Amino acid sequence: MISEGMVFRSVALSDLRAIAQRIVEELVEFKVWLFYGEMGSGKTTLIKEICREAGVADVMSSPTFSIVNEYETAKGQAFHFDFYRIKNEAEAYDIGTDEYFYSGSPCFVEWPEKIPSLIPPKHASIDLQVENNTKRTIVISFHDGKEENRI
């Protein structure tokens, strides 16, 4: 279990599977995963790898236009959100984000900075930072929902 967060430096595409395996281990504890990073940093690619490790056999794609994609995993459903195109938080709320986020199923959220007041207090964050065309730094942190214990 990743207890205090982790930093992975100079991550190549070929390294994502091992990172995804470690994240899948954390799905028991943390259901909402927020993915931060500039356009093209690899958020969707990492989410796809996590879903593969969780047993998703479906074809996966970015939900840029649909806002949310549902996948069947070995242990039930998982949800992949992309809030890039929403105009405001009300639009995200209207699709039932609360129901998804508190469903007990894993939720992977791209562009969470567009919905700050809808994010549950207990969540995990992944920040993807571009080092160059082929390498990324990935920072994972956990937030247990208690303000004084934010990691």
N, C-alpha and C positions, 0 to 999 in steps of 0.2 A: 504494500500500500504506500502511496505517495502521501506522506503526512503533512509536510510543511510547504509543499510546492517544489518545483524543480526548474532548472534552466538547462536547456540543451543548446549548445552552440555549434555553428557550422553544420547544420543538419542538411543532408542531401535528400532528394526524393527517395532514394533507396533506403534511407534510415527511418522513413515514416512508419513502416509496419511495426517496428519495435516500440516506437513511441505510442502508436495506436494500441498495441497490446497492453501497455501500462495504463493507458487511459481507460480501457475497457474494464480493467480490474477495479477502477474507482467508480464505475457506474452504480455499484451497490450503494455507495455512500452519497454521491452527488448526481442528481438527475438533470439539473440545468447547467449546460456548458456554454459559456459565452466566448465567441471567437472574435478577437480584435486584430486588425491589420489592414494595411492599405490594399487597394484593389490589386489583385495579382500576387498577393503575398503567400497564397496557398491555403486559405481557410477551407474552401470547398474540397480541395484535394485531401486535406487531413481528415475532414469529416467523412468523406467517402471511405478512407482507409479505416477509420474507427468503426464505421458501419459494417464493413467487410469482416473485421475482427469480431464484431458482435453477432455475426451470422446472417447478415442481410445478403440475400441472393438476387434481389431485384436490381434492375438497371437503376443507377443513381445519377441524378443530375442536380444542378443548382436550382433552387426554387425561386429564382429571381423574379419570375413573372407570376408564379402561383403563390408566392409568399411562404407556403409550407408544403413539404412533401412528407408523406407517411411511408414508413418502411416496416416490414415484418422482420424481426430478429429471432434468434433462437429462443429468446425469453419473452417475446411479446413485441409490442410496437415501439418504434422510435420516431421522433419528429425532427425534421431539419427545416429551419427557418432562415429566410433571407429578407431582412427588413430594409435593404438598400433603397427600394423604390417607394416605400411608404411616405406619405406626406406629413403624418403626425401620429402621436401615440394612440389617439382615438381609433384610427384606422386599424392599428395592431390589436387594440383591445376588442374591437368589433368582430374580429375573426376568432375570438375565444382564447387568447393567449393564456389567461388565467387558468382555464380548464386544462389546456395542454401542460402548462408549467407545473401544475399541482396534481397531475394525473398519476404520477409515480413512474411514468415512462421516461426514458432518456430524451432530452430536448437539446438540440445543437443549434445555436443561434448565431448567425452572421449579422453584423452591423447592430449589435446590442446598444450602441451609443445613441441610436435613434429612439429607444424605448426605455430610458433610465428609470422611470417610476414604475414600470411593469415588472422589473427584474426581481425575482424572489430574493430575500435576504441570504438564503443558503444557496450557494452556487459555486461553480468552478469557472475560472477565467483562463483563457489561453491567448497569449499575445504573440503573434507571428511578426517578426521583424526581418526585413530583407537585408541580407549582408551583401549579396551580389546576385547575378542571374541564376545561380544554381544552389546557393546556400541560404539558410534561414537560421535565426535564433528563435527558439520557442521557449516562452516563459509560462509556466503553469502555476496558478495560485488558487487557494481554496478559501472560501468565505463561509464560516459556519453559521452565520445568521446573527451572531452576537457582536454588536458593534465593537465592544472592547477586545474581542478576539479575532478581528479581521486580520487575515494573513497577507 
